[in-house]
Amino acid sequence: MKIAIYGDSFADYKPYTTSAQRSVIESAWSYQLALHHNVRNYSLSGSSLYWSMKQFEPSYSWADRVVFIVTTAGRYPGHWLDSQGLVHTISSAEQAHDQLTSQGSQLDTHSQRQIQAVRDWYMWARVDEFEIYAHDLMIARIRTLRPDAIIIPINPYGNASLSHLVTTTDYIIRGFRSWQAPSDTPWTYDDYSQLYQQYEELRCVCHFTQQVNQVFLEDIIQALDTGQWAPSLPDSIPHPEPRDYYYKQR
Amino acid sequence: MTKLAIYGDSWADCSHGHWQTPKLEQLGWPNLLRDRGWLVDNFARTGSSLHYSYQRFVTTHPAYDRIIFLVTSPGRWTRSIEVGDRLYCINSYDSGDWLLKSDLYRKQLTPELRDLIKRVLDFYLYVQDMEFEKTAHDLMVAEILRIRPDAIVIPISKGCAPGTGMIEYQNLFVRSVWPDRPDLAKVQAHRTWEEIGCICHMSPEINKVVCESMRAALALGKWDPIIPDRVEHEHPADYYVRLF
């Protein structure tokens, strides 16, 4: 089957190739799917929905099936190129700040100014209502062009037409639940930002552990089979190792 | 009476530039339509973005029998800021730059507002992706027509939407008052002259023509105006505009 994948870091395992073990990278759902199907993966870590839509429009007709990970609304639609011509996205004000801190001295004046302006835009000038409207309309456009696309949001915010769908973040939460004591109140989606601030990924790819990637992959395969994204999520996704094996405290 | 809603920017906002001469407002084409028996609610706002109009359209259109929607240029920053007692739209780099340098607003711009305006200028210089803006713009125009297929959708100029643009009426004004200056039809009006006797960027005489074009479009259900070669004007050009 010819499958086209669009999305952000939830589908793009490439950024992990410099830091993660090979076995971790190869556990990525998108990597695994490509072992059994003819997959073209157009995802880019940190990219906007608009960036994905630009990849989608000229390429979707090639695929028998489309998997579209819908990133959050309001991401900077552009990118900048470093001196080696590599594409860098800026997915948040924090990421802009990190890029300026880590690479500032290697950047030319224009790139520095651009990244600073993007940071300021996130903090001061972005108009969320417009971003959400544009996001809604782009999703409607994707659905018009490929009514059979498997659309999976990374979060339920902003877009009413996605709010009923299981998100990629729901899988992360199910993974974290496996390290909770039975007496603890189970983590929910609303706890995600707290977990994100507390833990940094150590042995993860596409933001998932190997075990979460496997469950997600099985659900994707089922969705490709049925044409519906309606997975039955388990209460938790078991892990053989303690949490510190997969995540480190920030 | 038939209820008509008008959405758009300064090309439909009769108050544009008339803080000191409000009597001109009555001569704007939306008000002329009102005089012709339409029950008009005009949601147009000078300097506003398509998103501004789109938001108002989505929430208000069911209350109206007919819709006229003027589609402004893509890429306008979609928020407005309060300067003193006035809302100001920074719809381009130039308009923000002008606001920062304007003597008129110098005392009313707090340090916080100046910072915000500088960030919006940086947005226009470094952040704005016009391909994204055009995509979002075209999707909004398509959505307007999907929601209200009967809407009369009119572009301001080329690239805003298909069809004859309002700019053609400004060109008609130029042909009419400066028959020997065809070069002025090709300039950016706001850089070339200051409006002193205009409403919605057009003379009162041209507003009458626009009103008739709008009536014809509402009767036909489509925007396909016939624009005359010339319109007789009561006054010379400098009554309406002052060349820089």
Interface residues (C-beta under 8 A of the other chain):
Chain A: S48 Y50 M53 K54 Y76 P77 G78 R113 Q114 Q116 A117 V118 D120 W121 W124 A125 V127 E129 F130 Y133 A134 L137 M138 A140 R141
Chain B: S49 H51 Y54 Q55 W77 T78 R79 D115 L116 R119 V120 D122 F123 L125 Y126 V127 D129 E131 F132 T135 A136 L139 M140 E143
